[in-house]
């Protein structure tokens, strides 16, 4: 397997060929030494903190929030399908494009990724295929550490492994046929008994699918925000210059890079902690959409998994082992609580 460029690969490598080295600490000090930049960054951070504190204290639009969550619960049945699309489609695309999970790692793995991707799209032997895909990614990561920048696949594979195929899927269809009394297919079905046993083992842990997804997406956003932009700002500055982003938002290029890096880092940390998860997932989706339309050279396939997992987290919320869950428990125990949203 070969990388397409030297140095530390990342998503910005897809749209620029290279950039001079820029010392991170000196760059950050220079950006913050500008009073306007410092005021904008500080004001933005304070506004976010004030918005969070105000929401926790006053619960505005509580009825709207309850209606939203109740509606989203009805979407849970579609989550396995969403995840299969989010992982299967980019794997098929990666196979035909000739790269291994990330465009930064070129490899002749066409058949493997296309087969895994199509099996996920069909929903055939779904949990087993997700496990195979996860092991393949981790094996590749051990050889090519730069694949860490495609870490969202871990959350995607784990989510599929925990939730299974759902419906519509080949697994669901074949299991229903095989379980029918007098089924001819059921007499010779080699897959149904194994799938049933696998489902029995994994089933009790399905509740942790949102946790796995937000850890995968959160780590990816935090890493990209810190490593690509704050720790290695040279490439990001080239992107700002190439697409004339300062004409879109009239601030200097340094503030563009620092602001984007801090935003992605904050999104990642919030998802890792499971804090304001649905709102953070919505912000992540907006960031990805802005990147898609703002950087026309950026390969869409490289971000489909992030798009899909962000959408899924908006549906599920934080899940277990999260600050959102802890805050909900505190509200329920509070004698002042009048609603549970």
Secondary structure by P-SEA (a helix, b strand, c coil): cccccccccccccccccccccccaaaaaaaaaacaaaaaaaaaaaaaaaaaaaaaaccccaaaaaaaaaaaaaaaccaaaaaaaaacaaaaaaaaaacccccccccccaaaaaaaaaaaaaaccaaaaaaaaaaaaaaaaaaaccccccccaaaaaaaaaaaaccccccaaaaaaaaaaccccccccccccaaaaaaaaaaacccccaaaaaaaaaaaaaaaaaacccccccaaaaaaaaaaacccccccccaaaaaaaaaaaaaaaaaaaaaccaaaaaaaaaaaaaaaaaaacccccccccaaaaaaaaaaaacccccccaaaaaaaaaaacccccccc
